[in-house]
Amino acid sequence: MKRIVAIAVALPGTAIAEAFDRPIPQPQTAAAEFWFLVGSVALIVALGAVQWMVSRR
């Protein structure tokens, strides 16, 4: 019985949480923009290659 009372007394103290701090987004770097450009161009080239292969059939 004493154990149950001790747990009931301890629970409200553990339930109190810190306030939520929103994460601050980091600025996009030039390297990230470059690799996004490379990926975008590669995707467009791949789509063009698929269109060319399908239209030949």
ABEGO torsion letter per residue (X at the ends): XAAAAAAAAAAAAAABBBBBBBBBBBBBBAAAAAAAAAAAAAAAAAAAAAAAAAAAX
